[in-house]
Amino acid sequence: MRMAFSRPLQTKVHVRSALGVFTLCATGLLIANTAQAEDASSDSKATPEHPDRTLKALQVEPLAKPPLEAPAPPAPKADQQEPRPYVPPVELEGKEHHLTLMGVAGIWHHGFNGNTASSSVGPVWGVSGRVDPYRWLGLRISVLRGNQPVSPDAAAFAQPNAQIKQSDFEFISWTFRLEPTWHATKSLSLWAGVGIGWARAIVPALDTTSLGWVSADRACVYVEGQWALGAQYELIRDWIVLDLDLSTGDLGYQGGSAHDPVQAFTPEGHRTHLGGYPYFSRKAQGLFGIGVIL
């Protein structure tokens, strides 16, 4: 009897336990579904009516910027320091010397080969222009005019003991030179030059008044290889310059009627000849100029 009574009792206990567990699970599922439905309805309502809520929920707050360090104070100026530092004066650089134009004057001498004529120092003048493509190099072109006193030997040109006189040779000369330059100071520069030149001389007819002969003017030309030394000093910085030019040259390729005998006519109408001048041996000249820097 005891065994038959306990078995139905145990079955009832198990059934009640199973019903309780089922009831709890069903209640939990119902609560969860209800919560989801409420969340969905609240989201759907918030979007059209309160859109900023959704945007605020999606926005990410920016990270806080680190604090900036304070800038360093500026360095003190020269007039704010004690003791004040020494500041050398600022010197302006001189302008580039692109072109210098000068008027020049001086003396020169053309020597003769042989002893049939002699010459003495004569005056020369003209213009000179110098271009400086580089600070250490100048290019100079000179155009000069001048006279050369000449004394011919009467026996060689006409007759012994005759009184003859030669007017000064009249020269025009063109010279081109390269002049490497050393600037000793800001105002003084020294240069050496090498160049080439060409010259032509008009030789007036010999004055043979004592003989009464009549002849014609003559002329001659030469080519010169020239060497020179000189200096420039800026009297007014970048404006007025003084120039000293000393040169010598070898003369070649000489020719012209002055070096050949020329016809002359006596008062009786007889034809005779006057002698020709020997070739030049060397030329030397010294020039002083004052110019403007452009």
C-alpha positions as a LaTeX table, in Angstrom:
\begin{tabular}{lrrr}
\hline
Residue & $x$ (\AA) & $y$ (\AA) & $z$ (\AA) \\
\hline
Met1 & 0.00 & 0.00 & 0.00 \\
Arg2 & 2.87 & 2.38 & 0.69 \\
Met3 & 4.46 & 1.79 & $-2.68$ \\
Ala4 & 1.20 & 2.44 & $-4.57$ \\
Phe5 & 0.65 & 5.75 & $-2.69$ \\
Ser6 & 4.19 & 7.24 & $-3.20$ \\
Arg7 & 4.44 & 6.67 & $-6.95$ \\
Pro8 & 1.39 & 8.88 & $-7.90$ \\
Leu9 & 2.64 & 11.54 & $-5.48$ \\
Gln10 & 6.03 & 11.73 & $-7.18$ \\
Thr11 & 4.39 & 11.98 & $-10.61$ \\
Lys12 & 2.33 & 14.97 & $-9.45$ \\
Val13 & 5.45 & 16.72 & $-8.13$ \\
His14 & 7.26 & 16.30 & $-11.44$ \\
Val15 & 4.31 & 17.56 & $-13.44$ \\
Arg16 & 3.97 & 20.62 & $-11.23$ \\
Ser17 & 7.70 & 21.38 & $-11.56$ \\
Ala18 & 7.52 & 21.12 & $-15.34$ \\
Leu19 & 4.46 & 23.39 & $-15.46$ \\
Gly20 & 6.24 & 25.95 & $-13.30$ \\
Val21 & 9.33 & 26.01 & $-15.52$ \\
Phe22 & 7.19 & 26.33 & $-18.65$ \\
Thr23 & 5.20 & 29.13 & $-17.11$ \\
Leu24 & 8.40 & 31.05 & $-16.22$ \\
Cys25 & 9.84 & 30.64 & $-19.74$ \\
Ala26 & 6.63 & 31.75 & $-21.40$ \\
Thr27 & 6.39 & 34.79 & $-19.13$ \\
Gly28 & 10.03 & 35.76 & $-19.90$ \\
Leu29 & 9.47 & 35.47 & $-23.67$ \\
Leu30 & 6.31 & 37.55 & $-23.44$ \\
Ile31 & 8.13 & 40.29 & $-21.46$ \\
Ala32 & 11.04 & 40.33 & $-23.94$ \\
Asn33 & 8.74 & 40.61 & $-26.98$ \\
Thr34 & 6.80 & 43.39 & $-25.31$ \\
Ala35 & 10.02 & 45.34 & $-24.56$ \\
Gln36 & 11.23 & 44.99 & $-28.16$ \\
Ala37 & 7.92 & 46.19 & $-29.50$ \\
Glu38 & 8.02 & 49.23 & $-27.19$ \\
Asp39 & 11.62 & 50.05 & $-28.26$ \\
Ala40 & 10.70 & 49.79 & $-31.95$ \\
Ser41 & 7.66 & 51.99 & $-31.52$ \\
Ser42 & 9.63 & 54.58 & $-29.54$ \\
Asp43 & 12.36 & 54.66 & $-32.24$ \\
Ser44 & 9.80 & 55.02 & $-35.03$ \\
Lys45 & 8.15 & 57.84 & $-33.15$ \\
Ala46 & 11.41 & 59.63 & $-32.32$ \\
Thr47 & 12.65 & 59.83 & $-35.92$ \\
Pro48 & 9.94 & 61.98 & $-37.53$ \\
Glu49 & 9.03 & 63.95 & $-34.42$ \\
His50 & 12.48 & 64.37 & $-32.81$ \\
Pro51 & 15.18 & 63.84 & $-35.47$ \\
Asp52 & 17.83 & 65.58 & $-33.42$ \\
Arg53 & 17.72 & 62.87 & $-30.81$ \\
Thr54 & 18.84 & 60.26 & $-33.32$ \\
Leu55 & 21.54 & 62.58 & $-34.73$ \\
Lys56 & 22.80 & 63.36 & $-31.27$ \\
Ala57 & 22.94 & 59.67 & $-30.50$ \\
Leu58 & 24.98 & 59.02 & $-33.64$ \\
Gln59 & 27.38 & 61.97 & $-33.20$ \\
Val60 & 30.82 & 61.27 & $-31.75$ \\
Glu61 & 32.19 & 63.83 & $-29.42$ \\
Pro62 & 35.59 & 65.16 & $-30.61$ \\
Leu63 & 38.64 & 64.43 & $-28.59$ \\
Ala64 & 39.80 & 67.24 & $-26.38$ \\
Lys65 & 42.76 & 69.18 & $-27.88$ \\
Pro66 & 45.91 & 69.27 & $-25.84$ \\
Pro67 & 46.63 & 72.70 & $-24.40$ \\
Leu68 & 48.95 & 74.83 & $-26.59$ \\
Glu69 & 52.27 & 75.92 & $-25.19$ \\
Ala70 & 52.74 & 79.64 & $-24.84$ \\
Pro71 & 55.04 & 81.12 & $-27.58$ \\
Ala72 & 58.54 & 82.08 & $-26.61$ \\
Pro73 & 59.05 & 85.80 & $-26.03$ \\
Pro74 & 60.80 & 87.66 & $-28.94$ \\
Ala75 & 64.49 & 88.32 & $-28.70$ \\
Pro76 & 65.32 & 91.77 & $-27.41$ \\
Lys77 & 66.28 & 94.40 & $-29.98$ \\
Ala78 & 69.69 & 96.00 & $-30.03$ \\
Asp79 & 68.43 & 99.19 & $-28.41$ \\
Gln80 & 66.76 & 97.17 & $-25.61$ \\
Gln81 & 69.92 & 95.37 & $-24.46$ \\
Glu82 & 72.15 & 96.58 & $-21.68$ \\
Pro83 & 74.96 & 97.09 & $-22.47$ \\
Arg84 & 74.09 & 97.71 & $-26.08$ \\
Pro85 & 76.04 & 95.51 & $-28.54$ \\
Tyr86 & 78.27 & 97.03 & $-31.23$ \\
Val87 & 76.66 & 96.93 & $-34.66$ \\
Pro88 & 79.01 & 97.81 & $-37.56$ \\
Pro89 & 77.65 & 100.37 & $-40.03$ \\
Val90 & 76.06 & 98.96 & $-43.15$ \\
Glu91 & 78.05 & 99.86 & $-46.27$ \\
Leu92 & 76.18 & 99.94 & $-49.54$ \\
Glu93 & 77.78 & 98.05 & $-52.41$ \\
Gly94 & 78.82 & 100.08 & $-55.42$ \\
Lys95 & 76.87 & 99.75 & $-58.60$ \\
Glu96 & 78.10 & 97.68 & $-61.50$ \\
His97 & 80.35 & 99.68 & $-63.83$ \\
His98 & 78.81 & 98.79 & $-67.17$ \\
Leu99 & 80.24 & 101.72 & $-69.15$ \\
Thr100 & 82.75 & 104.50 & $-68.50$ \\
Leu101 & 83.15 & 107.34 & $-71.01$ \\
Met102 & 86.28 & 109.51 & $-70.79$ \\
Gly103 & 87.95 & 112.40 & $-72.46$ \\
Val104 & 91.73 & 111.91 & $-72.59$ \\
Ala105 & 94.78 & 114.02 & $-73.40$ \\
Gly106 & 98.50 & 113.51 & $-73.17$ \\
Ile107 & 101.70 & 113.08 & $-75.15$ \\
Trp108 & 103.09 & 110.48 & $-77.53$ \\
His109 & 106.15 & 109.77 & $-79.61$ \\
His110 & 106.75 & 107.84 & $-82.83$ \\
Gly111 & 110.37 & 106.91 & $-83.36$ \\
Phe112 & 111.96 & 106.36 & $-86.80$ \\
Asn113 & 114.31 & 103.66 & $-87.98$ \\
Gly114 & 117.59 & 105.04 & $-89.28$ \\
Asn115 & 118.92 & 108.59 & $-89.08$ \\
Thr116 & 117.40 & 110.30 & $-92.11$ \\
Ala117 & 114.63 & 111.80 & $-89.94$ \\
Ser118 & 114.03 & 112.47 & $-86.28$ \\
Ser119 & 110.93 & 113.12 & $-84.22$ \\
Ser120 & 110.06 & 114.68 & $-80.89$ \\
Val121 & 107.20 & 114.36 & $-78.42$ \\
Gly122 & 103.84 & 115.63 & $-79.63$ \\
Pro123 & 100.38 & 116.24 & $-78.17$ \\
Val124 & 97.51 & 113.73 & $-78.40$ \\
Trp125 & 93.85 & 113.91 & $-77.38$ \\
Gly126 & 90.65 & 111.98 & $-77.90$ \\
Val127 & 87.92 & 109.89 & $-76.31$ \\
Ser128 & 87.92 & 106.50 & $-74.62$ \\
Gly129 & 85.16 & 104.12 & $-73.60$ \\
Arg130 & 85.50 & 101.16 & $-71.26$ \\
Val131 & 82.97 & 98.36 & $-70.74$ \\
Asp132 & 83.28 & 95.97 & $-67.76$ \\
Pro133 & 81.59 & 92.64 & $-68.61$ \\
Tyr134 & 83.13 & 91.25 & $-65.41$ \\
Arg135 & 84.44 & 92.94 & $-62.30$ \\
Trp136 & 87.96 & 91.71 & $-63.08$ \\
Leu137 & 87.99 & 92.49 & $-66.82$ \\
Gly138 & 87.52 & 95.65 & $-68.85$ \\
Leu139 & 87.28 & 96.23 & $-72.61$ \\
Arg140 & 88.53 & 99.60 & $-73.84$ \\
Ile141 & 88.15 & 101.34 & $-77.21$ \\
Ser142 & 90.05 & 104.57 & $-77.80$ \\
Val143 & 89.95 & 107.04 & $-80.68$ \\
Leu144 & 92.85 & 109.48 & $-80.66$ \\
Arg145 & 94.10 & 112.37 & $-82.74$ \\
Gly146 & 97.48 & 113.99 & $-82.41$ \\
Asn147 & 100.46 & 115.64 & $-84.02$ \\
Gln148 & 104.01 & 114.41 & $-84.36$ \\
Pro149 & 106.82 & 116.98 & $-84.91$ \\
Val150 & 109.34 & 115.67 & $-87.46$ \\
Ser151 & 112.70 & 116.98 & $-88.68$ \\
Pro152 & 113.94 & 115.47 & $-91.99$ \\
Asp153 & 117.57 & 115.44 & $-93.09$ \\
Ala154 & 118.01 & 117.84 & $-96.00$ \\
Ala155 & 120.68 & 115.76 & $-97.72$ \\
Ala156 & 118.50 & 112.65 & $-97.67$ \\
Phe157 & 115.32 & 114.39 & $-98.88$ \\
Ala158 & 116.46 & 117.18 & $-101.20$ \\
Gln159 & 119.97 & 118.67 & $-101.50$ \\
Pro160 & 122.79 & 119.13 & $-99.00$ \\
Asn161 & 122.63 & 122.43 & $-97.13$ \\
Ala162 & 119.09 & 123.07 & $-98.37$ \\
Gln163 & 116.63 & 124.60 & $-95.96$ \\
Ile164 & 113.58 & 122.36 & $-95.76$ \\
Lys165 & 110.91 & 122.11 & $-93.16$ \\
Gln166 & 108.29 & 119.46 & $-92.45$ \\
Ser167 & 104.94 & 120.35 & $-90.86$ \\
Asp168 & 103.73 & 118.04 & $-88.10$ \\
Phe169 & 102.40 & 114.62 & $-89.04$ \\
Glu170 & 98.66 & 114.51 & $-88.29$ \\
Phe171 & 97.61 & 111.13 & $-86.81$ \\
Ile172 & 94.30 & 109.47 & $-86.14$ \\
Ser173 & 94.45 & 106.23 & $-84.17$ \\
Trp174 & 91.97 & 103.49 & $-83.17$ \\
Thr175 & 92.84 & 101.06 & $-80.37$ \\
Phe176 & 91.07 & 98.08 & $-78.79$ \\
Arg177 & 92.39 & 96.59 & $-75.53$ \\
Leu178 & 91.64 & 93.89 & $-72.96$ \\
Glu179 & 92.37 & 95.14 & $-69.44$ \\
Pro180 & 92.44 & 92.64 & $-66.54$ \\
Thr181 & 91.75 & 94.69 & $-63.42$ \\
Trp182 & 92.63 & 94.43 & $-59.73$ \\
His183 & 90.55 & 96.48 & $-57.30$ \\
Ala184 & 93.02 & 97.56 & $-54.68$ \\
Thr185 & 90.38 & 99.52 & $-52.74$ \\
Lys186 & 86.78 & 100.50 & $-53.30$ \\
Ser187 & 87.93 & 103.62 & $-55.14$ \\
Leu188 & 91.27 & 102.61 & $-56.65$ \\
Ser189 & 91.80 & 99.94 & $-59.30$ \\
Leu190 & 94.93 & 98.92 & $-61.18$ \\
Trp191 & 94.95 & 97.28 & $-64.59$ \\
Ala192 & 97.24 & 95.89 & $-67.27$ \\
Gly193 & 96.23 & 95.86 & $-70.91$ \\
Val194 & 97.05 & 94.19 & $-74.18$ \\
Gly195 & 95.53 & 95.21 & $-77.47$ \\
Ile196 & 95.77 & 96.03 & $-81.11$ \\
Gly197 & 95.52 & 99.33 & $-82.94$ \\
Trp198 & 95.49 & 100.96 & $-86.36$ \\
Ala199 & 96.62 & 104.46 & $-87.28$ \\
Arg200 & 96.86 & 106.69 & $-90.29$ \\
Ala201 & 99.00 & 109.81 & $-90.67$ \\
Ile202 & 98.67 & 112.70 & $-93.08$ \\
Val203 & 102.10 & 114.02 & $-94.07$ \\
Pro204 & 101.90 & 117.60 & $-95.42$ \\
Ala205 & 104.12 & 118.49 & $-98.32$ \\
Leu206 & 107.71 & 119.46 & $-97.50$ \\
Asp207 & 108.34 & 123.18 & $-97.25$ \\
Thr208 & 111.23 & 123.79 & $-99.68$ \\
Thr209 & 110.97 & 127.57 & $-99.86$ \\
Ser210 & 114.71 & 127.99 & $-100.32$ \\
Leu211 & 114.61 & 125.73 & $-103.36$ \\
Gly212 & 111.20 & 126.70 & $-104.65$ \\
Trp213 & 110.19 & 123.09 & $-105.22$ \\
Val214 & 106.56 & 122.10 & $-105.21$ \\
Ser215 & 105.36 & 118.63 & $-104.09$ \\
Ala216 & 102.20 & 116.94 & $-102.80$ \\
Asp217 & 100.90 & 115.76 & $-99.47$ \\
Arg218 & 101.55 & 112.17 & $-98.54$ \\
Ala219 & 100.15 & 109.61 & $-96.06$ \\
Cys220 & 101.07 & 106.41 & $-94.25$ \\
Val221 & 99.43 & 103.74 & $-92.09$ \\
Tyr222 & 100.52 & 101.14 & $-89.56$ \\
Val223 & 99.16 & 98.38 & $-87.30$ \\
Glu224 & 100.15 & 98.39 & $-83.65$ \\
Gly225 & 100.48 & 95.68 & $-81.03$ \\
Gln226 & 100.08 & 97.48 & $-77.71$ \\
Trp227 & 100.87 & 96.82 & $-74.06$ \\
Ala228 & 99.67 & 99.13 & $-71.30$ \\
Leu229 & 99.55 & 99.74 & $-67.56$ \\
Gly230 & 97.19 & 102.07 & $-65.80$ \\
Ala231 & 95.10 & 103.03 & $-62.82$ \\
Gln232 & 91.63 & 104.39 & $-62.16$ \\
Tyr233 & 90.48 & 106.39 & $-59.17$ \\
Glu234 & 86.85 & 107.23 & $-58.44$ \\
Leu235 & 86.93 & 110.87 & $-57.49$ \\
Ile236 & 83.18 & 110.75 & $-56.76$ \\
Arg237 & 81.99 & 107.26 & $-55.88$ \\
Asp238 & 80.13 & 105.63 & $-58.79$ \\
Trp239 & 80.10 & 108.88 & $-60.72$ \\
Ile240 & 83.39 & 110.60 & $-61.65$ \\
Val241 & 86.59 & 108.67 & $-62.41$ \\
Leu242 & 90.19 & 109.70 & $-63.08$ \\
Asp243 & 92.28 & 107.52 & $-65.39$ \\
Leu244 & 96.03 & 107.18 & $-66.02$ \\
Asp245 & 97.13 & 105.24 & $-69.11$ \\
Leu246 & 100.74 & 104.42 & $-70.03$ \\
Ser247 & 101.37 & 102.31 & $-73.12$ \\
Thr248 & 103.95 & 101.27 & $-75.67$ \\
Gly249 & 103.59 & 99.43 & $-78.94$ \\
Asp250 & 105.44 & 97.66 & $-81.73$ \\
Leu251 & 104.48 & 98.94 & $-85.18$ \\
Gly252 & 104.12 & 96.75 & $-88.23$ \\
Tyr253 & 102.38 & 96.38 & $-91.61$ \\
Gln254 & 103.52 & 99.89 & $-92.49$ \\
Gly255 & 102.92 & 101.39 & $-95.88$ \\
Gly256 & 101.91 & 104.48 & $-97.76$ \\
Ser257 & 103.30 & 107.17 & $-100.00$ \\
Ala258 & 105.10 & 108.86 & $-97.07$ \\
His259 & 107.68 & 106.08 & $-97.13$ \\
Asp260 & 108.32 & 106.38 & $-100.89$ \\
Pro261 & 110.01 & 109.13 & $-102.89$ \\
Val262 & 107.58 & 111.73 & $-104.21$ \\
Gln263 & 107.74 & 113.89 & $-107.32$ \\
Ala264 & 108.57 & 117.56 & $-107.00$ \\
Phe265 & 108.85 & 120.32 & $-109.60$ \\
Thr266 & 111.45 & 123.07 & $-109.73$ \\
Pro267 & 110.56 & 126.70 & $-110.52$ \\
Glu268 & 111.74 & 126.00 & $-114.09$ \\
Gly269 & 109.24 & 123.16 & $-114.36$ \\
His270 & 111.76 & 120.37 & $-114.17$ \\
Arg271 & 110.71 & 117.22 & $-112.40$ \\
Thr272 & 112.73 & 115.95 & $-109.48$ \\
His273 & 112.11 & 113.79 & $-106.38$ \\
Leu274 & 112.01 & 114.21 & $-102.64$ \\
Gly275 & 113.06 & 111.30 & $-100.45$ \\
Gly276 & 110.69 & 109.10 & $-98.47$ \\
Tyr277 & 110.49 & 108.77 & $-94.70$ \\
Pro278 & 111.82 & 105.65 & $-92.98$ \\
Tyr279 & 109.44 & 103.28 & $-91.20$ \\
Phe280 & 108.44 & 103.92 & $-87.61$ \\
Ser281 & 110.22 & 101.85 & $-84.99$ \\
Arg282 & 108.09 & 102.13 & $-81.85$ \\
Lys283 & 105.40 & 104.24 & $-80.28$ \\
Ala284 & 105.04 & 105.35 & $-76.65$ \\
Gln285 & 102.27 & 107.43 & $-75.11$ \\
Gly286 & 100.94 & 108.64 & $-71.81$ \\
Leu287 & 97.31 & 109.72 & $-71.33$ \\
Phe288 & 95.36 & 111.27 & $-68.52$ \\
Gly289 & 91.58 & 111.10 & $-68.60$ \\
Ile290 & 88.52 & 112.14 & $-66.68$ \\
Gly291 & 85.26 & 110.35 & $-67.23$ \\
Val292 & 81.72 & 109.58 & $-66.19$ \\
Ile293 & 80.52 & 106.18 & $-64.94$ \\
Leu294 & 77.21 & 105.19 & $-66.51$ \\
\hline
\end{tabular}
